[in-house]
Amino acid sequence: MNNATGAPIPVLFVLPTLGTGGSERVVFNLCLNAGPQYFPVVAAFRDGALRSEFTRAGICCHVLDRRGGIDVSLILKLLQLMRKYGIRLVNSHHFVSLFYAFWAARCLRLPLMHTEHSKWEMESRTPFWNGWFRFFLRNIQMVNAVSEASFAHLKQAYGVNSKAVLTLNGIDVELFQSKCDRVKLRESLGLKANDAVVGTVGNLRREKNQALLIRAVAMLKDWGRPCKAVIVGDGPCRKELEELAATLGVGEEVMFLGTRNDVPSLYAAFDMYCLSSRYEGLPLTLLEAMSASLPVIGTEVMGIAEVVSHNHNGLLVPDDSCPHLAAAITVLQNDAPLRQRISENGHRFVKDNYQLESSVNRYKELFTSLICK
């Protein structure tokens, strides 16, 4: 849909950061695939590693530099952007973005669609902020959930049946069909041909619990079943995780690659994938690993258990249980038919349920419905 002059319709996406998390990737994919009918503008309160990808893709991106506490100036900065680009619709992601985007959109009487990425985030808010969230839900045009669990929670806990919609995150499956030379890739990372490699991708934060994977690698070494762990990503817990690996005597078995812009090809270096989070929204990296036809292991927690069916398209282990995770890695190491079956089922699961094109088209339908009102 275009405006009366035929020019693309400006849509403002509001994010807390430009880091490499799932919500940032969702917005990046939306901007990249929205088509000529929309002109995407991205506003983030803090900078991050993904900004370079936005810039290279030619996506209009602004970092607003949020100060501590409640920063009223962010509302004014958002208003300036809305006026500058003639924004017609606002899409906020996460509560902090909603808090500021709401007031700016309200000043200009713009429709606002908020996207919630995690049931856990909604449940963990204090009564004070939960009260504000209820107020915003009553006064915005639409709230969008990216997972079945979040969608159900919005309806049951907040009673927003008429405003709540579901848009599952999508994966560009073809992007993760690596055409690189696996042998050369592993050599470039210092991995040997016979190394058993468990990979994981994500921000190094406490809730991602990469420490569990490190402890499992140490346990496997004690069992005489050594493997390598490749951890892709960066964050506030990196130094702590590196120290843990050294303390447990697996400094050489655990590799920290930091933030990478070649993640889709890196999956080809792994033999299996592990997501050891304490909670998730809808875990994009797990879906990416399935797209890459990797057998996956996840903790049996919110978000992960929504996409992994134990012993069908992955293995589930109890939250924060080192022995169970070590045992699951061993099972996949030893059972080639199981690895093959899980890999095939996982790949098929993503193709059937989480295609990027379907997700983008759904967002565009919702945007059109709001702009036409």
N, C-alpha and C positions, 0 to 999 in steps of 0.2 A: 504494500500500500504506500502511495506517495501523497504528498500534499497537493494543494491546488495548482502549484507551479510545476509539478512533476519532479521536484527535488526530493532527495531521500529524507525521511522523517528522522530527526535527531532524538536518540534515546540515551538517557544518562544512566550508567551503571555505577553504583556506589559500593565500595569495598573498604574494609578496615585496613588492608595492606595489599601490596603487590608481591607478596611472597609466592612460594611455589606450592601452596596448599590446594586442596580440591576445589574450593569455591572460586579461587582465582583462576584456576584452569577452566572451570565451567564458563566463567565470563569471557575468558580469552577465546574459547571455542565458539561462543555465541557471536562475539564481535567478528571473528574471522569468517563465519559462515552465515551471517545474517542476510546477505544478499544486497542488491542495489537499492531495495526499497527502504533500508534503514541506514542512518549514519550514527554509528555507536561512538559515544564519548564515555571515557572511564575516569572516575574520580576516586582516589584512594587517600586515606588519612596518613598512611606511612608508606615509605618506599620499600622495595624488595627486589629479589633477584629476577622476578618475572617481567620487570619493567622493560628490560632489554628486548624481550621477545615481543612485547606489545609494540615497541618502537620499530623493530625490524619489520613487523607486519604492517606498519603504517597506520596503526590504530591510535586515535587521539587520546592521550593519556595525561592526567594531571595528578600530582602529589600535593596534598593540601597541608602537610606537616602539622598534625594534631599535637597540641600541648597536653600536659597532664590535667587530670580532673575533667570537669565538664567544660569544653572549649566552645564557647558561644560563637567565636569567630568562624568556626567551620560552617555554621548556618549561612553566614554572610558570604563565605567563599563559594558555597554551593549555589547560592542565589546568583552570584556573579556568573558562574558557569552556565546556569540555566538560561539567563538572559543573553549571554554572549552567543550561545549556539542555538537559541530558540528551541530549547528542549520541549518535547511534547509528551514524554512519558519517562518516569523514573523507576528503576528497578534496583532496590537495595538488597544487600546480602549480609546476613548476620545482624544481631540486635543493635550493635553500636552504630552501624550504618543507618539502620532504620531510625534510630533516635534523632540523628541530625537531618537525614533526608526528609523525614516527615514534615518538619517545620518549614524547610525551604520550599518543598512541593506545595504545602498548604498555602503559603504566601502567594504563590502564583497560580493556585487552583489547578495544579497538574495532577493527573492520575498517578498513583503509586502502587506498584506491585512489589511486595516483599517476598524474598526467598529464604526459607528456613532450611538449614543444612543438617541439623542434628536434633533429635529428640532429647539427647542428654543436655544440650545447651539450654533448652526450654525448661527442663526439670531442675536444673542447677541454679536458676536465677533466684535471688532473694525475693521475699514478698514485696519489697519496695519496687524493684525493677520489674517484677512480674505484673504488678499493678499498672505500670507504664505500658508494658507490652499489651495488656488487655485494652487499654485506652487506644493504643495505636491500631490494634486489630479492628476496633469498632469504627475507626475513622479513615481507614484506607480502603482502596477499591478491591484489592485481591491479596491473598497470602498463598504462596506457592511452596509446596513441600517436595523435596527431592527423593524421598523414600516413603515406603508404605507405613513404616513406624511413625515417622514425623507427621504424615498426613492423618493417621488415626488419632494421634495425640492432639493435634490442632482441633479436631472435631470434638473429641471427648472431653478434653480439659478446658477448652476455650469456647466451645459452642459456635464455631464460625462456619457452619456447614455450607451456607450460601456463598461464602467468600473463599473457602479453601479449595485449592486445586492441586493435582498431583502431576509433576513432570519429572520422570526418572532421568537421572544424569545419563549422558550418552558417551560412547567411546568410538573413536575412529578406528575400527578394527583393522583396516588395511595398514594403518600407520605402524602397527605393532607386528606386522609380518616381516620380520627382519630379513633383508637381503645381503647383510654383511657377512664377511668370512668369520665364522665363530672361532676358529683356531687363532686367527690373527688378532681378533678382538681380545680373546683371553690372554694371549701373549702380551698385548699392549697393557693389560692390567696386572701383569705379573702372575697370572694364574697358569698352572700346569694342566696338561690335557687330562690327567687322571684325578684332578682335584674335584671333590664333591662341593659344589658352590650353592649356598643359600643366599639369595638376594632379597633386599628390602629397600623400598623407596619412600621417603617421607621427611617431613620436618623433624628435627631432633628435639622433641619436646616430651615432657613427662608422660602425657597421655598416650603417646605413641609407643612407649615402653620398649625401645630397642634394647634396653638392658636385659630383658628376658631372653632375647636371641643370643646376646653375648654370653649370658650364663649357661645357656643350652650348649653353645659351642664348647665352653670350658668343660661341661659335664661329658660331652661326647669325646673330648680328648682324653679325659680320665678313663672312659670306657674302652679306649683303644679304637674309637670310630671317628677319627679326625675329619673335620670338614672346614671349609672356608666360608666366612660370612662377608658379603659385600654390602655396605651400608651407604646408600646414595641419599644425599640431602645434608642440610646444615641447620643449625639452630642453637638455642641457649644451652642445651644439654651436651653439646659435642665434647667439651673438655672432660666433663664428668664421665661420659661413656668411654672416651679414650683411656682415662685413668682406670676405669673398671676393667677394661680389657687387659691392660698391663698388669694390674693387681692379680687377676685370675690366671695370668700366664698365657694369654691367647692374643698378645699384641701382634704377633705375626699372622695369626689365623683370621683376624678381623680387620677388614680394610675399610677405611673411611674415605669416600671419594668426594665428599662435599657436594655443592650444587653443580649439576651438570645440565647442559642443554642438548644432550644426545641420549636422553633417557630411553626413548623407544628402541634404539639399537642396543642399549646396554642389557635389556632383558635377554638377548641372545647369549650372553655370557653366563647366565644362571642355569642351574639344573632344576631348581625349585624356588618358590617364592614364599616368604613368610611375612605376615602382618600380625604383629604381637600387641596391638593396641589395647588399651583399657576400655575404650569406647570409640565408636565411629558414627558418622552420619551415613552417607553412602560411599564406601571406600573406593575411590576411583582407581588407585594404584592396584588394588586387588583385581578389579575388572580389566585393567591394562595387562596384568600378568596372565590372566585367563585368555585375553585376546592374543597374547604371544604364545599361547599353547603351553604354558608352564603349569606343572602341578602346584597347587597352592595349599598353604597351611595358615589357618587363622585362629585367633582366640575366640572362644564362644561368648562373645559380648555383643552389646547393642550395635547394630549396623552390619557387622561382619556376618553374624548368624542369619541376617536377612538375605544374603547372596550366596553363602556357602552351605551346601547340603552335605553333611558329613558322609564321607566314603562314596559320594557321587561325583560332585564337581570340585571337591577339595576335602581336606581334613580339618576338623575342629578340635582344639585342645582347651582345657579349662584355663580361665584367666590367670595369668601370672604363675603358672605351674611349669617350672623348669624341667622336671622329669618327664612330664607328658609331652612337652615340645621336643625334647631331645629324642624321645621314643618315636614321635611322629616323623622326625627327620630320618631316623634310622629305618623306619618302615618304608619310606619312599626310596631311600638309597638301595634297599634290598629287593624291592618288588617292582620290577620293570613293567609287568602287565598292569599293575595298579597305577603306576605313573602314567602310562599311556591312556588308560580309561579315564582317569581324572582329568588329564589334559584335554582329551577330546570332548568330554562332557562340559568342561569349563568354557572352552572356545565356543561350543554350540550355544551354551547358556547366554553368553554375552551377545552373540549374533542375533539370537531370538528375542532378547529383552532390552538390550542397552545400546542400540545403534545411535550414533551421534546425529544422523540425519533426522531420525524420529524426534529426538529431544529438541533439536533446533527448530524443527517445524512446529512443534507444540508451543514453544516460547513465542514464535512469530504469530501463531493463532491467538494466543492470549494477549499479546501486544496490540494486535489489530482490534480485538474486541474492546479493549480499554480505550484506545484512541478514538474509536467510532462512537463511543457513548456520548 
